[in-house]
Amino acid sequence: MKDFDAFPKSIKKALRYIQQDIKSLEKLECIEQELFMKINKRKRELRDRQNVE
């Protein structure tokens, strides 16, 4: 796993926001679901690109 300092600034800000500013479980679960969907979409795109090449 990458060292935290090596992540892009936007990722570090998002992780700090999750750690420090989210106060409700509902909001955290919403963010979790959105991140999960985006990560899985990107994985599919990368796999499809590898299969084409």
VEXPA-369182 format. One record per atom (N, C-alpha, C, O): residue number from 1; atom name; x, y, z; residue in three letters. Coordinates in steps of 0.02 Angstrom, whole numbers, plus 50000, padded with zeros to 5 digits. Atoms other than C-alpha are relative to their C-alpha. Layout:
# VEXPA-369182
num: NUM; atomo: CA; xx: X; yy: Y; zz: Z; residuo: ALA
...
# end
This chain:
# VEXPA-369182
num: 1; atomo: N; xx: 50042; yy: 49941; zz: 50000; residuo: MET
num: 1; atomo: CA; xx: 50000; yy: 50000; zz: 50000; residuo: MET
num: 1; atomo: C; xx: 50044; yy: 50062; zz: 50000; residuo: MET
num: 1; atomo: O; xx: 50097; yy: 50064; zz: 50031; residuo: MET
num: 2; atomo: N; xx: 49962; yy: 49938; zz: 50004; residuo: LYS
num: 2; atomo: CA; xx: 50059; yy: 50174; zz: 49961; residuo: LYS
num: 2; atomo: C; xx: 50002; yy: 50034; zz: 50068; residuo: LYS
num: 2; atomo: O; xx: 49958; yy: 50027; zz: 50109; residuo: LYS
num: 3; atomo: N; xx: 49995; yy: 49956; zz: 49942; residuo: ASP
num: 3; atomo: CA; xx: 50120; yy: 50289; zz: 50096; residuo: ASP
num: 3; atomo: C; xx: 49948; yy: 50056; zz: 49991; residuo: ASP
num: 3; atomo: O; xx: 49939; yy: 50080; zz: 49936; residuo: ASP
num: 4; atomo: N; xx: 50052; yy: 49950; zz: 50003; residuo: PHE
num: 4; atomo: CA; xx: 49983; yy: 50415; zz: 50138; residuo: PHE
num: 4; atomo: C; xx: 50024; yy: 50063; zz: 49965; residuo: PHE
num: 4; atomo: O; xx: 49987; yy: 50093; zz: 49926; residuo: PHE
num: 5; atomo: N; xx: 49973; yy: 49938; zz: 50030; residuo: ASP
num: 5; atomo: CA; xx: 50095; yy: 50561; zz: 50086; residuo: ASP
num: 5; atomo: C; xx: 50008; yy: 49995; zz: 49925; residuo: ASP
num: 5; atomo: O; xx: 50013; yy: 50047; zz: 49891; residuo: ASP
num: 6; atomo: N; xx: 49991; yy: 50008; zz: 50072; residuo: ALA
num: 6; atomo: CA; xx: 50113; yy: 50488; zz: 49912; residuo: ALA
num: 6; atomo: C; xx: 49934; yy: 50006; zz: 49961; residuo: ALA
num: 6; atomo: O; xx: 49935; yy: 50012; zz: 49900; residuo: ALA
num: 7; atomo: N; xx: 50065; yy: 49993; zz: 50034; residuo: PHE
num: 7; atomo: CA; xx: 49926; yy: 50500; zz: 49874; residuo: PHE
num: 7; atomo: C; xx: 49991; yy: 50070; zz: 49973; residuo: PHE
num: 7; atomo: O; xx: 50020; yy: 50118; zz: 49999; residuo: PHE
num: 8; atomo: N; xx: 50016; yy: 49932; zz: 50024; residuo: PRO
num: 8; atomo: CA; xx: 49861; yy: 50646; zz: 49770; residuo: PRO
num: 8; atomo: C; xx: 49965; yy: 50040; zz: 50054; residuo: PRO
num: 8; atomo: O; xx: 49933; yy: 50013; zz: 50099; residuo: PRO
num: 9; atomo: N; xx: 50028; yy: 49955; zz: 49950; residuo: LYS
num: 9; atomo: CA; xx: 49804; yy: 50796; zz: 49870; residuo: LYS
num: 9; atomo: C; xx: 49924; yy: 49990; zz: 50008; residuo: LYS
num: 9; atomo: O; xx: 49899; yy: 49993; zz: 50064; residuo: LYS
num: 10; atomo: N; xx: 50072; yy: 50008; zz: 49996; residuo: SER
num: 10; atomo: CA; xx: 49621; yy: 50767; zz: 49827; residuo: SER
num: 10; atomo: C; xx: 49980; yy: 49938; zz: 50039; residuo: SER
num: 10; atomo: O; xx: 49930; yy: 49939; zz: 50076; residuo: SER
num: 11; atomo: N; xx: 50014; yy: 50061; zz: 49962; residuo: ILE
num: 11; atomo: CA; xx: 49625; yy: 50590; zz: 49897; residuo: ILE
num: 11; atomo: C; xx: 50013; yy: 50011; zz: 50074; residuo: ILE
num: 11; atomo: O; xx: 49973; yy: 49989; zz: 50116; residuo: ILE
num: 12; atomo: N; xx: 49985; yy: 49986; zz: 49930; residuo: LYS
num: 12; atomo: CA; xx: 49708; yy: 50648; zz: 50056; residuo: LYS
num: 12; atomo: C; xx: 49946; yy: 50043; zz: 50032; residuo: LYS
num: 12; atomo: O; xx: 49927; yy: 50032; zz: 50090; residuo: LYS
num: 13; atomo: N; xx: 50054; yy: 49957; zz: 49973; residuo: LYS
num: 13; atomo: CA; xx: 49575; yy: 50783; zz: 50078; residuo: LYS
num: 13; atomo: C; xx: 49936; yy: 49960; zz: 50012; residuo: LYS
num: 13; atomo: O; xx: 49903; yy: 49968; zz: 50062; residuo: LYS
num: 14; atomo: N; xx: 50060; yy: 50042; zz: 49993; residuo: ALA
num: 14; atomo: CA; xx: 49436; yy: 50657; zz: 50050; residuo: ALA
num: 14; atomo: C; xx: 50005; yy: 49954; zz: 50060; residuo: ALA
num: 14; atomo: O; xx: 49957; yy: 49947; zz: 50098; residuo: ALA
num: 15; atomo: N; xx: 49991; yy: 50046; zz: 49943; residuo: LEU
num: 15; atomo: CA; xx: 49508; yy: 50535; zz: 50176; residuo: LEU
num: 15; atomo: C; xx: 49998; yy: 50038; zz: 50066; residuo: LEU
num: 15; atomo: O; xx: 49970; yy: 50013; zz: 50115; residuo: LEU
num: 16; atomo: N; xx: 50004; yy: 49960; zz: 49939; residuo: ARG
num: 16; atomo: CA; xx: 49531; yy: 50672; zz: 50305; residuo: ARG
num: 16; atomo: C; xx: 49929; yy: 50022; zz: 50014; residuo: ARG
num: 16; atomo: O; xx: 49908; yy: 50023; zz: 50072; residuo: ARG
num: 17; atomo: N; xx: 50070; yy: 49981; zz: 49992; residuo: TYR
num: 17; atomo: CA; xx: 49353; yy: 50731; zz: 50275; residuo: TYR
num: 17; atomo: C; xx: 49961; yy: 49941; zz: 50031; residuo: TYR
num: 17; atomo: O; xx: 49922; yy: 49951; zz: 50078; residuo: TYR
num: 18; atomo: N; xx: 50034; yy: 50059; zz: 49974; residuo: ILE
num: 18; atomo: CA; xx: 49290; yy: 50554; zz: 50306; residuo: ILE
num: 18; atomo: C; xx: 50018; yy: 49989; zz: 50073; residuo: ILE
num: 18; atomo: O; xx: 49975; yy: 49975; zz: 50115; residuo: ILE
num: 19; atomo: N; xx: 49976; yy: 50013; zz: 49932; residuo: GLN
num: 19; atomo: CA; xx: 49396; yy: 50537; zz: 50462; residuo: GLN
num: 19; atomo: C; xx: 49976; yy: 50053; zz: 50050; residuo: GLN
num: 19; atomo: O; xx: 49958; yy: 50036; zz: 50106; residuo: GLN
num: 20; atomo: N; xx: 50010; yy: 49946; zz: 49952; residuo: GLN
num: 20; atomo: CA; xx: 49362; yy: 50707; zz: 50541; residuo: GLN
num: 20; atomo: C; xx: 49931; yy: 50032; zz: 49999; residuo: GLN
num: 20; atomo: O; xx: 49907; yy: 50054; zz: 50051; residuo: GLN
num: 21; atomo: N; xx: 50059; yy: 49957; zz: 50006; residuo: ASP
num: 21; atomo: CA; xx: 49202; yy: 50786; zz: 50476; residuo: ASP
num: 21; atomo: C; xx: 49933; yy: 49964; zz: 49992; residuo: ASP
num: 21; atomo: O; xx: 49881; yy: 49995; zz: 50003; residuo: ASP
num: 22; atomo: N; xx: 50064; yy: 50035; zz: 50008; residuo: ILE
num: 22; atomo: CA; xx: 49071; yy: 50652; zz: 50443; residuo: ILE
num: 22; atomo: C; xx: 49975; yy: 49980; zz: 50069; residuo: ILE
num: 22; atomo: O; xx: 50009; yy: 49946; zz: 50107; residuo: ILE
num: 23; atomo: N; xx: 50028; yy: 50013; zz: 49934; residuo: LYS
num: 23; atomo: CA; xx: 48957; yy: 50641; zz: 50593; residuo: LYS
num: 23; atomo: C; xx: 49943; yy: 49950; zz: 50000; residuo: LYS
num: 23; atomo: O; xx: 49922; yy: 49926; zz: 50052; residuo: LYS
num: 24; atomo: N; xx: 50057; yy: 50047; zz: 50001; residuo: SER
num: 24; atomo: CA; xx: 48817; yy: 50528; zz: 50532; residuo: SER
num: 24; atomo: C; xx: 50018; yy: 49937; zz: 49960; residuo: SER
num: 24; atomo: O; xx: 50054; yy: 49939; zz: 49910; residuo: SER
num: 25; atomo: N; xx: 49990; yy: 50064; zz: 50033; residuo: LEU
num: 25; atomo: CA; xx: 48819; yy: 50346; zz: 50483; residuo: LEU
num: 25; atomo: C; xx: 49969; yy: 50000; zz: 49931; residuo: LEU
num: 25; atomo: O; xx: 49996; yy: 49971; zz: 49884; residuo: LEU
num: 26; atomo: N; xx: 50035; yy: 49997; zz: 50063; residuo: GLU
num: 26; atomo: CA; xx: 48696; yy: 50382; zz: 50344; residuo: GLU
num: 26; atomo: C; xx: 50043; yy: 50034; zz: 49946; residuo: GLU
num: 26; atomo: O; xx: 50048; yy: 50010; zz: 49890; residuo: GLU
num: 27; atomo: N; xx: 49958; yy: 49964; zz: 50047; residuo: LYS
num: 27; atomo: CA; xx: 48812; yy: 50507; zz: 50260; residuo: LYS
num: 27; atomo: C; xx: 50062; yy: 49959; zz: 49982; residuo: LYS
num: 27; atomo: O; xx: 50082; yy: 49956; zz: 49924; residuo: LYS
num: 28; atomo: N; xx: 49942; yy: 50042; zz: 50012; residuo: LEU
num: 28; atomo: CA; xx: 48961; yy: 50391; zz: 50279; residuo: LEU
num: 28; atomo: C; xx: 49983; yy: 49942; zz: 49953; residuo: LEU
num: 28; atomo: O; xx: 50021; yy: 49926; zz: 49908; residuo: LEU
num: 29; atomo: N; xx: 50022; yy: 50055; zz: 50043; residuo: GLU
num: 29; atomo: CA; xx: 48865; yy: 50247; zz: 50200; residuo: GLU
num: 29; atomo: C; xx: 49986; yy: 50024; zz: 49929; residuo: GLU
num: 29; atomo: O; xx: 49999; yy: 49987; zz: 49881; residuo: GLU
num: 30; atomo: N; xx: 50012; yy: 49972; zz: 50067; residuo: CYS
num: 30; atomo: CA; xx: 48813; yy: 50359; zz: 50055; residuo: CYS
num: 30; atomo: C; xx: 50066; yy: 50011; zz: 49963; residuo: CYS
num: 30; atomo: O; xx: 50072; yy: 49993; zz: 49904; residuo: CYS
num: 31; atomo: N; xx: 49934; yy: 49989; zz: 50030; residuo: ILE
num: 31; atomo: CA; xx: 48994; yy: 50408; zz: 50022; residuo: ILE
num: 31; atomo: C; xx: 50032; yy: 49933; zz: 49984; residuo: ILE
num: 31; atomo: O; xx: 50063; yy: 49925; zz: 49931; residuo: ILE
num: 32; atomo: N; xx: 49972; yy: 50067; zz: 50012; residuo: GLU
num: 32; atomo: CA; xx: 49048; yy: 50226; zz: 50038; residuo: GLU
num: 32; atomo: C; xx: 49970; yy: 49969; zz: 49937; residuo: GLU
num: 32; atomo: O; xx: 50007; yy: 49942; zz: 49896; residuo: GLU
num: 33; atomo: N; xx: 50033; yy: 50029; zz: 50058; residuo: GLN
num: 33; atomo: CA; xx: 48920; yy: 50171; zz: 49909; residuo: GLN
num: 33; atomo: C; xx: 50023; yy: 50035; zz: 49936; residuo: GLN
num: 33; atomo: O; xx: 50036; yy: 50002; zz: 49885; residuo: GLN
num: 34; atomo: N; xx: 49979; yy: 49963; zz: 50059; residuo: GLU
num: 34; atomo: CA; xx: 48969; yy: 50309; zz: 49788; residuo: GLU
num: 34; atomo: C; xx: 50072; yy: 49983; zz: 49980; residuo: GLU
num: 34; atomo: O; xx: 50086; yy: 49971; zz: 49921; residuo: GLU
num: 35; atomo: N; xx: 49931; yy: 50019; zz: 50014; residuo: LEU
num: 35; atomo: CA; xx: 49155; yy: 50270; zz: 49803; residuo: LEU
num: 35; atomo: C; xx: 50004; yy: 49929; zz: 49973; residuo: LEU
num: 35; atomo: O; xx: 50042; yy: 49916; zz: 49925; residuo: LEU
num: 36; atomo: N; xx: 50000; yy: 50070; zz: 50022; residuo: PHE
num: 36; atomo: CA; xx: 49122; yy: 50084; zz: 49783; residuo: PHE
num: 36; atomo: C; xx: 49978; yy: 49996; zz: 49927; residuo: PHE
num: 36; atomo: O; xx: 50009; yy: 49960; zz: 49887; residuo: PHE
num: 37; atomo: N; xx: 50025; yy: 50002; zz: 50070; residuo: MET
num: 37; atomo: CA; xx: 49023; yy: 50114; zz: 49622; residuo: MET
num: 37; atomo: C; xx: 50052; yy: 50029; zz: 49952; residuo: MET
num: 37; atomo: O; xx: 50064; yy: 50000; zz: 49899; residuo: MET
num: 38; atomo: N; xx: 49950; yy: 49968; zz: 50044; residuo: LYS
num: 38; atomo: CA; xx: 49156; yy: 50230; zz: 49548; residuo: LYS
num: 38; atomo: C; xx: 50062; yy: 49956; zz: 49992; residuo: LYS
num: 38; atomo: O; xx: 50089; yy: 49950; zz: 49937; residuo: LYS
num: 39; atomo: N; xx: 49941; yy: 50043; zz: 50003; residuo: ILE
num: 39; atomo: CA; xx: 49300; yy: 50113; zz: 49591; residuo: ILE
num: 39; atomo: C; xx: 49986; yy: 49939; zz: 49957; residuo: ILE
num: 39; atomo: O; xx: 50027; yy: 49920; zz: 49916; residuo: ILE
num: 40; atomo: N; xx: 50017; yy: 50059; zz: 50040; residuo: ASN
num: 40; atomo: CA; xx: 49211; yy: 49962; zz: 49517; residuo: ASN
num: 40; atomo: C; xx: 49991; yy: 50017; zz: 49926; residuo: ASN
num: 40; atomo: O; xx: 50011; yy: 49978; zz: 49883; residuo: ASN
num: 41; atomo: N; xx: 50007; yy: 49978; zz: 50070; residuo: LYS
num: 41; atomo: CA; xx: 49167; yy: 50059; zz: 49359; residuo: LYS
num: 41; atomo: C; xx: 50068; yy: 50008; zz: 49968; residuo: LYS
num: 41; atomo: O; xx: 50080; yy: 49985; zz: 49912; residuo: LYS
num: 42; atomo: N; xx: 49933; yy: 49989; zz: 50027; residuo: ARG
num: 42; atomo: CA; xx: 49348; yy: 50109; zz: 49336; residuo: ARG
num: 42; atomo: C; xx: 50037; yy: 49934; zz: 49991; residuo: ARG
num: 42; atomo: O; xx: 50074; yy: 49926; zz: 49942; residuo: ARG
num: 43; atomo: N; xx: 49969; yy: 50066; zz: 50007; residuo: LYS
num: 43; atomo: CA; xx: 49407; yy: 49930; zz: 49366; residuo: LYS
num: 43; atomo: C; xx: 49976; yy: 49966; zz: 49937; residuo: LYS
num: 43; atomo: O; xx: 50016; yy: 49937; zz: 49900; residuo: LYS
num: 44; atomo: N; xx: 50027; yy: 50030; zz: 50061; residuo: ARG
num: 44; atomo: CA; xx: 49290; yy: 49868; zz: 49230; residuo: ARG
num: 44; atomo: C; xx: 50030; yy: 50031; zz: 49937; residuo: ARG
num: 44; atomo: O; xx: 50047; yy: 49996; zz: 49890; residuo: ARG
num: 45; atomo: N; xx: 49971; yy: 49965; zz: 50057; residuo: GLU
num: 45; atomo: CA; xx: 49354; yy: 50001; zz: 49110; residuo: GLU
num: 45; atomo: C; xx: 50072; yy: 49978; zz: 49988; residuo: GLU
num: 45; atomo: O; xx: 50091; yy: 49966; zz: 49931; residuo: GLU
num: 46; atomo: N; xx: 49930; yy: 50020; zz: 50007; residuo: LEU
num: 46; atomo: CA; xx: 49535; yy: 49955; zz: 49144; residuo: LEU
num: 46; atomo: C; xx: 50006; yy: 49928; zz: 49977; residuo: LEU
num: 46; atomo: O; xx: 50049; yy: 49912; zz: 49936; residuo: LEU
num: 47; atomo: N; xx: 49998; yy: 50070; zz: 50022; residuo: ARG
num: 47; atomo: CA; xx: 49500; yy: 49768; zz: 49125; residuo: ARG
num: 47; atomo: C; xx: 49980; yy: 49994; zz: 49927; residuo: ARG
num: 47; atomo: O; xx: 50011; yy: 49957; zz: 49890; residuo: ARG
num: 48; atomo: N; xx: 50021; yy: 50001; zz: 50070; residuo: ASP
num: 48; atomo: CA; xx: 49408; yy: 49798; zz: 48962; residuo: ASP
num: 48; atomo: C; xx: 50055; yy: 50025; zz: 49954; residuo: ASP
num: 48; atomo: O; xx: 50066; yy: 49997; zz: 49901; residuo: ASP
num: 49; atomo: N; xx: 49945; yy: 49974; zz: 50040; residuo: ARG
num: 49; atomo: CA; xx: 49553; yy: 49901; zz: 48897; residuo: ARG
num: 49; atomo: C; xx: 50056; yy: 49949; zz: 49994; residuo: ARG
num: 49; atomo: O; xx: 50086; yy: 49943; zz: 49941; residuo: ARG
num: 50; atomo: N; xx: 49948; yy: 50051; zz: 50002; residuo: GLN
num: 50; atomo: CA; xx: 49676; yy: 49763; zz: 48944; residuo: GLN
num: 50; atomo: C; xx: 49980; yy: 49943; zz: 49953; residuo: GLN
num: 50; atomo: O; xx: 50022; yy: 49915; zz: 49917; residuo: GLN
num: 51; atomo: N; xx: 50023; yy: 50056; zz: 50042; residuo: ASN
num: 51; atomo: CA; xx: 49570; yy: 49632; zz: 48856; residuo: ASN
num: 51; atomo: C; xx: 50001; yy: 50018; zz: 49926; residuo: ASN
num: 51; atomo: O; xx: 50010; yy: 49974; zz: 49884; residuo: ASN
num: 52; atomo: N; xx: 49998; yy: 49979; zz: 50069; residuo: VAL
num: 52; atomo: CA; xx: 49565; yy: 49735; zz: 48697; residuo: VAL
num: 52; atomo: C; xx: 50071; yy: 50001; zz: 49973; residuo: VAL
num: 52; atomo: O; xx: 50082; yy: 49986; zz: 49915; residuo: VAL
num: 53; atomo: N; xx: 49930; yy: 49994; zz: 50022; residuo: GLU
num: 53; atomo: CA; xx: 49754; yy: 49760; zz: 48690; residuo: GLU
num: 53; atomo: C; xx: 50033; yy: 49934; zz: 49993; residuo: GLU
num: 53; atomo: O; xx: 50092; yy: 49931; zz: 49974; residuo: GLU
# end
